[in-house]
């Protein structure tokens, strides 16, 4: 059966039918034309409405135009199916473009040989970040955290931090705060970006940082993490390992995914 019209996602039975027909005709250009205006959540919704064989063909038809964020939007069962059937070279490109938490979802259920083949194709920075997530059990803060974050020393001034962020090539795609750490990477405080940008360049970050910071253990249950975010209206929170070293950050977007998944399970 074809899905009923879903205006909130922009996906309806006619679009599914058109894409399915184009895939059957091996007309990749027509496939791309049909979905050219769709964003990642809508593309993921469309993929879930296709049959398993069509899903793989659809992702491959998108070619270089694909938004790899669709992998973070997919239902877990559909994501696992694609991960198992797509070439490892393709998965390596996908995980390179994704945040480490989403990348971990893509490869966590692969056979060990396939997982290692994907990891071998990553640069050392991406590989280390991904392995850090995979070290922690499923449904923990360590598994859903982003391993990319901005951490600076307390004696840096605002100008140094801004120049560093401008020049660095491995910053997170989106972040709300920077973390001030000691030489062992223990968290001393945080500075919101808005406050940083309003401060004079010569001011040391330790003078403007907030020491009222809520730190999460990497082994904390993700449901408990979600409850804390909801109760205290956090936008982000640092994650530390058993030595209290900063290893990642969880954002409200990550928590929304947890809440959504738990609701679907219930």
ZADO-1210 file (C-alpha; in nm, 4 decimals, padded with zeros to 6 digits):
<atoms>
<atom x="00.0000" y="00.0000" z="00.0000" code="UNK" pos="1"/>
<atom x="00.1144" y="00.3535" z="-00.0747" code="UNK" pos="2"/>
<atom x="00.1214" y="00.6017" z="00.2139" code="UNK" pos="3"/>
<atom x="-00.1504" y="00.8559" z="00.2583" code="UNK" pos="4"/>
<atom x="-00.0773" y="01.2227" z="00.2055" code="UNK" pos="5"/>
<atom x="00.1477" y="01.3644" z="00.4779" code="UNK" pos="6"/>
<atom x="00.1539" y="01.7429" z="00.4297" code="UNK" pos="7"/>
<atom x="00.3660" y="01.8074" z="00.7370" code="UNK" pos="8"/>
<atom x="00.6556" y="01.6221" z="00.5746" code="UNK" pos="9"/>
<atom x="00.5839" y="01.7024" z="00.2113" code="UNK" pos="10"/>
<atom x="00.5681" y="01.3298" z="00.1292" code="UNK" pos="11"/>
<atom x="00.2614" y="01.1898" z="-00.0441" code="UNK" pos="12"/>
<atom x="00.1665" y="00.8822" z="-00.2433" code="UNK" pos="13"/>
<atom x="00.2174" y="01.0532" z="-00.5804" code="UNK" pos="14"/>
<atom x="00.5774" y="01.1450" z="-00.5009" code="UNK" pos="15"/>
<atom x="00.6499" y="00.7937" z="-00.3751" code="UNK" pos="16"/>
<atom x="00.4953" y="00.6489" z="-00.6912" code="UNK" pos="17"/>
<atom x="00.6900" y="00.8834" z="-00.9197" code="UNK" pos="18"/>
<atom x="01.0213" y="00.8084" z="-00.7503" code="UNK" pos="19"/>
<atom x="00.9489" y="00.4355" z="-00.7563" code="UNK" pos="20"/>
<atom x="00.8707" y="00.4498" z="-01.1291" code="UNK" pos="21"/>
<atom x="01.1897" y="00.6461" z="-01.2007" code="UNK" pos="22"/>
<atom x="01.3959" y="00.3951" z="-01.0037" code="UNK" pos="23"/>
<atom x="01.2363" y="00.1104" z="-01.1971" code="UNK" pos="24"/>
<atom x="01.3297" y="00.2844" z="-01.5223" code="UNK" pos="25"/>
<atom x="01.6889" y="00.3359" z="-01.3955" code="UNK" pos="26"/>
<atom x="01.6398" y="00.7085" z="-01.4554" code="UNK" pos="27"/>
<atom x="01.8614" y="00.8622" z="-01.1859" code="UNK" pos="28"/>
<atom x="01.8270" y="01.2114" z="-01.3299" code="UNK" pos="29"/>
<atom x="01.4487" y="01.1969" z="-01.2978" code="UNK" pos="30"/>
<atom x="01.4835" y="01.0697" z="-00.9401" code="UNK" pos="31"/>
<atom x="01.7027" y="01.3656" z="-00.8494" code="UNK" pos="32"/>
<atom x="01.4583" y="01.6058" z="-01.0146" code="UNK" pos="33"/>
<atom x="01.1656" y="01.4755" z="-00.8108" code="UNK" pos="34"/>
<atom x="01.3460" y="01.5239" z="-00.4793" code="UNK" pos="35"/>
<atom x="01.5578" y="01.8310" z="-00.5528" code="UNK" pos="36"/>
<atom x="01.3575" y="02.0517" z="-00.3143" code="UNK" pos="37"/>
<atom x="01.3393" y="01.8060" z="-00.0250" code="UNK" pos="38"/>
<atom x="01.5417" y="01.8472" z="00.2924" code="UNK" pos="39"/>
<atom x="01.7085" y="01.5660" z="00.4872" code="UNK" pos="40"/>
<atom x="01.4094" y="01.4792" z="00.7141" code="UNK" pos="41"/>
<atom x="01.1781" y="01.4602" z="00.4125" code="UNK" pos="42"/>
<atom x="01.4271" y="01.2512" z="00.2143" code="UNK" pos="43"/>
<atom x="01.4509" y="01.0128" z="00.5081" code="UNK" pos="44"/>
<atom x="01.0721" y="00.9918" z="00.5250" code="UNK" pos="45"/>
<atom x="01.0593" y="00.9147" z="00.1538" code="UNK" pos="46"/>
<atom x="01.3225" y="00.6406" z="00.1884" code="UNK" pos="47"/>
<atom x="01.1172" y="00.4764" z="00.4622" code="UNK" pos="48"/>
<atom x="00.8189" y="00.4622" z="00.2252" code="UNK" pos="49"/>
<atom x="01.0162" y="00.2806" z="-00.0460" code="UNK" pos="50"/>
<atom x="01.0663" y="-00.0946" z="-00.0469" code="UNK" pos="51"/>
<atom x="01.4062" y="-00.2248" z="00.0741" code="UNK" pos="52"/>
<atom x="01.5497" y="-00.2762" z="-00.2750" code="UNK" pos="53"/>
<atom x="01.4373" y="00.0694" z="-00.3878" code="UNK" pos="54"/>
<atom x="01.5958" y="00.2332" z="-00.0834" code="UNK" pos="55"/>
<atom x="01.9465" y="00.1307" z="-00.1843" code="UNK" pos="56"/>
<atom x="01.8865" y="00.2305" z="-00.5466" code="UNK" pos="57"/>
<atom x="01.7469" y="00.5655" z="-00.4353" code="UNK" pos="58"/>
<atom x="02.0461" y="00.6536" z="-00.2174" code="UNK" pos="59"/>
<atom x="02.2846" y="00.5574" z="-00.4969" code="UNK" pos="60"/>
<atom x="02.0795" y="00.7570" z="-00.7497" code="UNK" pos="61"/>
<atom x="02.1311" y="01.0757" z="-00.5475" code="UNK" pos="62"/>
<atom x="02.5045" y="01.0470" z="-00.6124" code="UNK" pos="63"/>
<atom x="02.7167" y="01.3450" z="-00.5124" code="UNK" pos="64"/>
<atom x="02.4033" y="01.5505" z="-00.4392" code="UNK" pos="65"/>
<atom x="02.3094" y="01.3427" z="-00.1355" code="UNK" pos="66"/>
<atom x="02.2741" y="01.5070" z="00.2028" code="UNK" pos="67"/>
<atom x="02.4280" y="01.2508" z="00.4369" code="UNK" pos="68"/>
<atom x="02.2216" y="01.3942" z="00.7217" code="UNK" pos="69"/>
<atom x="01.9434" y="01.1650" z="00.6006" code="UNK" pos="70"/>
<atom x="02.1197" y="00.8825" z="00.7864" code="UNK" pos="71"/>
<atom x="02.0664" y="01.0611" z="01.1171" code="UNK" pos="72"/>
<atom x="01.6953" y="01.1026" z="01.0388" code="UNK" pos="73"/>
<atom x="01.6186" y="00.7434" z="00.9393" code="UNK" pos="74"/>
<atom x="01.4388" y="00.4847" z="01.1474" code="UNK" pos="75"/>
<atom x="01.6982" y="00.2528" z="01.3033" code="UNK" pos="76"/>
<atom x="01.5840" y="-00.0577" z="01.1143" code="UNK" pos="77"/>
<atom x="01.5954" y="00.1239" z="00.7794" code="UNK" pos="78"/>
<atom x="01.9351" y="00.2761" z="00.8583" code="UNK" pos="79"/>
<atom x="02.0734" y="-00.0666" z="00.9488" code="UNK" pos="80"/>
<atom x="01.9410" y="-00.2147" z="00.6258" code="UNK" pos="81"/>
<atom x="02.1092" y="00.0543" z="00.4164" code="UNK" pos="82"/>
<atom x="02.4331" y="00.0233" z="00.6120" code="UNK" pos="83"/>
<atom x="02.4421" y="-00.3499" z="00.5443" code="UNK" pos="84"/>
<atom x="02.3731" y="-00.3197" z="00.1711" code="UNK" pos="85"/>
<atom x="02.5604" y="-00.0053" z="00.0649" code="UNK" pos="86"/>
<atom x="02.9296" y="-00.0370" z="-00.0286" code="UNK" pos="87"/>
<atom x="03.1747" y="00.0289" z="00.2540" code="UNK" pos="88"/>
<atom x="03.3376" y="00.3054" z="00.0483" code="UNK" pos="89"/>
<atom x="03.0028" y="00.4840" z="00.0460" code="UNK" pos="90"/>
<atom x="02.9582" y="00.4419" z="00.4213" code="UNK" pos="91"/>
<atom x="03.3056" y="00.5847" z="00.4783" code="UNK" pos="92"/>
<atom x="03.2069" y="00.9014" z="00.2915" code="UNK" pos="93"/>
<atom x="02.8857" y="00.9220" z="00.4917" code="UNK" pos="94"/>
<atom x="03.0449" y="00.8914" z="00.8351" code="UNK" pos="95"/>
<atom x="03.3052" y="01.1523" z="00.7403" code="UNK" pos="96"/>
<atom x="03.0254" y="01.4049" z="00.6863" code="UNK" pos="97"/>
<atom x="02.8260" y="01.3176" z="00.9978" code="UNK" pos="98"/>
<atom x="02.8734" y="01.4090" z="01.3630" code="UNK" pos="99"/>
<atom x="03.0440" y="01.1269" z="01.5512" code="UNK" pos="100"/>
<atom x="02.7243" y="01.0238" z="01.7322" code="UNK" pos="101"/>
<atom x="02.5318" y="00.9888" z="01.4067" code="UNK" pos="102"/>
<atom x="02.8285" y="00.8189" z="01.2397" code="UNK" pos="103"/>
<atom x="02.8325" y="00.5611" z="01.5191" code="UNK" pos="104"/>
<atom x="02.4686" y="00.4781" z="01.4466" code="UNK" pos="105"/>
<atom x="02.5569" y="00.4108" z="01.0822" code="UNK" pos="106"/>
<atom x="02.8243" y="00.1485" z="01.1489" code="UNK" pos="107"/>
<atom x="02.7499" y="00.0125" z="01.4973" code="UNK" pos="108"/>
<atom x="02.5675" y="-00.2983" z="01.3711" code="UNK" pos="109"/>
<atom x="02.7997" y="-00.3817" z="01.0819" code="UNK" pos="110"/>
<atom x="02.9959" y="-00.7053" z="01.0768" code="UNK" pos="111"/>
<atom x="03.3339" y="-00.6478" z="01.2397" code="UNK" pos="112"/>
<atom x="03.5239" y="-00.6874" z="00.9111" code="UNK" pos="113"/>
<atom x="03.2991" y="-00.4336" z="00.7376" code="UNK" pos="114"/>
<atom x="03.3215" y="-00.1928" z="01.0287" code="UNK" pos="115"/>
<atom x="03.7001" y="-00.2113" z="01.0248" code="UNK" pos="116"/>
<atom x="03.7071" y="-00.1550" z="00.6486" code="UNK" pos="117"/>
<atom x="03.5041" y="00.1637" z="00.6934" code="UNK" pos="118"/>
<atom x="03.7255" y="00.2818" z="00.9796" code="UNK" pos="119"/>
<atom x="04.0408" y="00.2181" z="00.7765" code="UNK" pos="120"/>
<atom x="03.9189" y="00.4668" z="00.5145" code="UNK" pos="121"/>
<atom x="03.8806" y="00.7527" z="00.7634" code="UNK" pos="122"/>
<atom x="04.1448" y="01.0046" z="00.8602" code="UNK" pos="123"/>
<atom x="04.2922" y="00.9672" z="01.2075" code="UNK" pos="124"/>
<atom x="04.0817" y="01.2473" z="01.3583" code="UNK" pos="125"/>
<atom x="03.7483" y="01.1119" z="01.2359" code="UNK" pos="126"/>
<atom x="03.8457" y="00.7557" z="01.3242" code="UNK" pos="127"/>
<atom x="03.9439" y="00.8492" z="01.6806" code="UNK" pos="128"/>
<atom x="03.6218" y="01.0431" z="01.7342" code="UNK" pos="129"/>
<atom x="03.4098" y="00.7572" z="01.6052" code="UNK" pos="130"/>
<atom x="03.5919" y="00.4948" z="01.8105" code="UNK" pos="131"/>
<atom x="03.5422" y="00.7110" z="02.1189" code="UNK" pos="132"/>
<atom x="03.1662" y="00.6899" z="02.0739" code="UNK" pos="133"/>
<atom x="03.1730" y="00.3178" z="02.0032" code="UNK" pos="134"/>
<atom x="03.3650" y="00.2520" z="02.3267" code="UNK" pos="135"/>
<atom x="03.0496" y="00.3208" z="02.5264" code="UNK" pos="136"/>
<atom x="02.7427" y="00.0956" z="02.5498" code="UNK" pos="137"/>
<atom x="02.4298" y="00.1735" z="02.3540" code="UNK" pos="138"/>
<atom x="02.1790" y="00.4045" z="02.5240" code="UNK" pos="139"/>
<atom x="02.4469" y="00.5888" z="02.7220" code="UNK" pos="140"/>
<atom x="02.5602" y="00.9504" z="02.7105" code="UNK" pos="141"/>
<atom x="02.8894" y="00.8397" z="02.5575" code="UNK" pos="142"/>
<atom x="02.7125" y="00.6838" z="02.2608" code="UNK" pos="143"/>
<atom x="02.4929" y="00.9848" z="02.1802" code="UNK" pos="144"/>
<atom x="02.7513" y="01.2570" z="02.2481" code="UNK" pos="145"/>
<atom x="02.9326" y="01.4506" z="01.9777" code="UNK" pos="146"/>
<atom x="03.3072" y="01.3990" z="02.0060" code="UNK" pos="147"/>
<atom x="03.3787" y="01.7310" z="01.8342" code="UNK" pos="148"/>
<atom x="03.3907" y="02.0312" z="02.0676" code="UNK" pos="149"/>
<atom x="03.5853" y="02.3499" z="02.1326" code="UNK" pos="150"/>
<atom x="03.8060" y="02.3511" z="02.4432" code="UNK" pos="151"/>
<atom x="04.0569" y="02.6199" z="02.5389" code="UNK" pos="152"/>
<atom x="04.2937" y="02.7016" z="02.8244" code="UNK" pos="153"/>
<atom x="04.1834" y="02.9541" z="03.0903" code="UNK" pos="154"/>
<atom x="04.4715" y="03.1904" z="03.0106" code="UNK" pos="155"/>
<atom x="04.3648" y="03.2334" z="02.6481" code="UNK" pos="156"/>
<atom x="04.2083" y="03.5687" z="02.5752" code="UNK" pos="157"/>
<atom x="03.8939" y="03.6275" z="02.3735" code="UNK" pos="158"/>
<atom x="04.0905" y="03.7346" z="02.0675" code="UNK" pos="159"/>
<atom x="04.2925" y="03.4128" z="02.0667" code="UNK" pos="160"/>
<atom x="03.9781" y="03.2029" z="02.0922" code="UNK" pos="161"/>
<atom x="03.8056" y="03.3857" z="01.8073" code="UNK" pos="162"/>
<atom x="04.1141" y="03.3607" z="01.5851" code="UNK" pos="163"/>
<atom x="04.1469" y="02.9911" z="01.6672" code="UNK" pos="164"/>
<atom x="03.7855" y="02.9217" z="01.5744" code="UNK" pos="165"/>
<atom x="03.8231" y="03.1196" z="01.2528" code="UNK" pos="166"/>
<atom x="04.1300" y="02.9213" z="01.1427" code="UNK" pos="167"/>
<atom x="04.0531" y="02.5705" z="01.2730" code="UNK" pos="168"/>
<atom x="03.9355" y="02.3181" z="01.0152" code="UNK" pos="169"/>
<atom x="03.7890" y="02.0593" z="01.2517" code="UNK" pos="170"/>
<atom x="03.5340" y="02.2607" z="01.4479" code="UNK" pos="171"/>
<atom x="03.1862" y="02.1164" z="01.5064" code="UNK" pos="172"/>
<atom x="02.9336" y="02.2204" z="01.2435" code="UNK" pos="173"/>
<atom x="02.7207" y="02.3806" z="01.5139" code="UNK" pos="174"/>
<atom x="02.7982" y="02.4598" z="01.8760" code="UNK" pos="175"/>
<atom x="02.6657" y="02.6926" z="02.1437" code="UNK" pos="176"/>
<atom x="02.9520" y="02.7165" z="02.3909" code="UNK" pos="177"/>
<atom x="03.3228" y="02.6671" z="02.4338" code="UNK" pos="178"/>
<atom x="03.4674" y="02.4813" z="02.7298" code="UNK" pos="179"/>
<atom x="03.7541" y="02.5982" z="02.9467" code="UNK" pos="180"/>
<atom x="03.9756" y="02.3095" z="03.0569" code="UNK" pos="181"/>
<atom x="04.2919" y="02.2495" z="03.2572" code="UNK" pos="182"/>
<atom x="04.5947" y="02.0629" z="03.1124" code="UNK" pos="183"/>
<atom x="04.4321" y="01.7265" z="03.1916" code="UNK" pos="184"/>
<atom x="04.1114" y="01.8290" z="03.0102" code="UNK" pos="185"/>
<atom x="03.9067" y="01.8611" z="03.3259" code="UNK" pos="186"/>
<atom x="03.6267" y="02.1122" z="03.2768" code="UNK" pos="187"/>
<atom x="03.6721" y="02.4413" z="03.4620" code="UNK" pos="188"/>
<atom x="03.3829" y="02.6299" z="03.3078" code="UNK" pos="189"/>
<atom x="03.2088" y="02.7310" z="02.9882" code="UNK" pos="190"/>
<atom x="03.1547" y="03.0448" z="02.7822" code="UNK" pos="191"/>
<atom x="02.8491" y="03.0949" z="02.5651" code="UNK" pos="192"/>
<atom x="02.9331" y="03.2121" z="02.2153" code="UNK" pos="193"/>
<atom x="02.7087" y="03.5151" z="02.2535" code="UNK" pos="194"/>
<atom x="02.9040" y="03.6265" z="02.5615" code="UNK" pos="195"/>
<atom x="03.2371" y="03.5578" z="02.3930" code="UNK" pos="196"/>
<atom x="03.1487" y="03.7750" z="02.0948" code="UNK" pos="197"/>
<atom x="03.0386" y="04.0626" z="02.3193" code="UNK" pos="198"/>
<atom x="03.3629" y="04.0606" z="02.5190" code="UNK" pos="199"/>
<atom x="03.6801" y="04.2567" z="02.4462" code="UNK" pos="200"/>
<atom x="03.9593" y="04.0689" z="02.2724" code="UNK" pos="201"/>
<atom x="04.2114" y="04.1253" z="02.5516" code="UNK" pos="202"/>
<atom x="03.9953" y="03.9690" z="02.8251" code="UNK" pos="203"/>
<atom x="04.0998" y="03.6223" z="02.9438" code="UNK" pos="204"/>
<atom x="03.8265" y="03.3612" z="02.9083" code="UNK" pos="205"/>
<atom x="03.8559" y="03.2600" z="03.2756" code="UNK" pos="206"/>
<atom x="03.7186" y="03.6055" z="03.3628" code="UNK" pos="207"/>
<atom x="03.4012" y="03.5559" z="03.1606" code="UNK" pos="208"/>
<atom x="03.3447" y="03.1818" z="03.1980" code="UNK" pos="209"/>
<atom x="03.0603" y="03.0382" z="03.4004" code="UNK" pos="210"/>
<atom x="03.1651" y="02.7887" z="03.6652" code="UNK" pos="211"/>
<atom x="02.8057" y="02.6735" z="03.7160" code="UNK" pos="212"/>
<atom x="02.8360" y="02.3925" z="03.4680" code="UNK" pos="213"/>
<atom x="02.6472" y="02.0637" z="03.4671" code="UNK" pos="214"/>
<atom x="02.8731" y="01.7745" z="03.3696" code="UNK" pos="215"/>
<atom x="02.7388" y="01.4389" z="03.2495" code="UNK" pos="216"/>
<atom x="02.9106" y="01.1044" z="03.2942" code="UNK" pos="217"/>
<atom x="02.9729" y="00.9197" z="02.9684" code="UNK" pos="218"/>
<atom x="02.8200" y="00.6081" z="03.1234" code="UNK" pos="219"/>
<atom x="02.4956" y="00.7846" z="03.2237" code="UNK" pos="220"/>
<atom x="02.1759" y="00.6361" z="03.0831" code="UNK" pos="221"/>
<atom x="02.0458" y="00.8373" z="02.7889" code="UNK" pos="222"/>
<atom x="01.6935" y="00.8511" z="02.9312" code="UNK" pos="223"/>
<atom x="01.8264" y="01.0119" z="03.2496" code="UNK" pos="224"/>
<atom x="02.0237" y="01.2564" z="03.0346" code="UNK" pos="225"/>
<atom x="01.7057" y="01.3469" z="02.8478" code="UNK" pos="226"/>
<atom x="01.5180" y="01.4020" z="03.1749" code="UNK" pos="227"/>
<atom x="01.7883" y="01.6381" z="03.2997" code="UNK" pos="228"/>
<atom x="01.7844" y="01.8378" z="02.9764" code="UNK" pos="229"/>
<atom x="01.4071" y="01.8670" z="02.9981" code="UNK" pos="230"/>
<atom x="01.4014" y="01.9575" z="03.3672" code="UNK" pos="231"/>
<atom x="01.6776" y="02.2194" z="03.3564" code="UNK" pos="232"/>
<atom x="01.6194" y="02.3507" z="03.0023" code="UNK" pos="233"/>
<atom x="01.9771" y="02.2855" z="02.8963" code="UNK" pos="234"/>
<atom x="02.0870" y="02.3585" z="02.5415" code="UNK" pos="235"/>
<atom x="02.4091" y="02.1577" z="02.5711" code="UNK" pos="236"/>
<atom x="02.6172" y="01.9817" z="02.8349" code="UNK" pos="237"/>
<atom x="02.9739" y="01.8462" z="02.8485" code="UNK" pos="238"/>
<atom x="03.0394" y="01.4740" z="02.8860" code="UNK" pos="239"/>
<atom x="03.3321" y="01.3391" z="03.0897" code="UNK" pos="240"/>
<atom x="03.4925" y="00.9968" z="03.1237" code="UNK" pos="241"/>
<atom x="03.5781" y="00.8068" z="03.4433" code="UNK" pos="242"/>
<atom x="03.8815" y="01.0328" z="03.4937" code="UNK" pos="243"/>
<atom x="03.6635" y="01.3464" z="03.4697" code="UNK" pos="244"/>
<atom x="03.8245" y="01.4324" z="03.1341" code="UNK" pos="245"/>
<atom x="03.6124" y="01.6102" z="02.8747" code="UNK" pos="246"/>
<atom x="03.5356" y="01.3637" z="02.5938" code="UNK" pos="247"/>
<atom x="03.2285" y="01.5084" z="02.4227" code="UNK" pos="248"/>
<atom x="02.9208" y="01.7277" z="02.4234" code="UNK" pos="249"/>
<atom x="02.5503" y="01.6489" z="02.4114" code="UNK" pos="250"/>
<atom x="02.3185" y="01.9060" z="02.2552" code="UNK" pos="251"/>
<atom x="01.9452" y="01.9466" z="02.2786" code="UNK" pos="252"/>
<atom x="01.9160" y="01.8079" z="01.9235" code="UNK" pos="253"/>
<atom x="02.0699" y="01.4802" z="02.0403" code="UNK" pos="254"/>
<atom x="01.8237" y="01.4651" z="02.3281" code="UNK" pos="255"/>
<atom x="01.5255" y="01.5274" z="02.1009" code="UNK" pos="256"/>
<atom x="01.6250" y="01.2149" z="01.9079" code="UNK" pos="257"/>
<atom x="01.6364" y="01.0149" z="02.2319" code="UNK" pos="258"/>
<atom x="01.2915" y="01.1370" z="02.3362" code="UNK" pos="259"/>
<atom x="01.1512" y="01.0563" z="01.9923" code="UNK" pos="260"/>
<atom x="01.2982" y="00.7059" z="01.9951" code="UNK" pos="261"/>
<atom x="01.1672" y="00.6345" z="02.3438" code="UNK" pos="262"/>
<atom x="00.8197" y="00.7553" z="02.2446" code="UNK" pos="263"/>
<atom x="00.8204" y="00.5236" z="01.9427" code="UNK" pos="264"/>
<atom x="00.9217" y="00.2283" z="02.1621" code="UNK" pos="265"/>
<atom x="00.6389" y="00.3014" z="02.4061" code="UNK" pos="266"/>
</atoms>
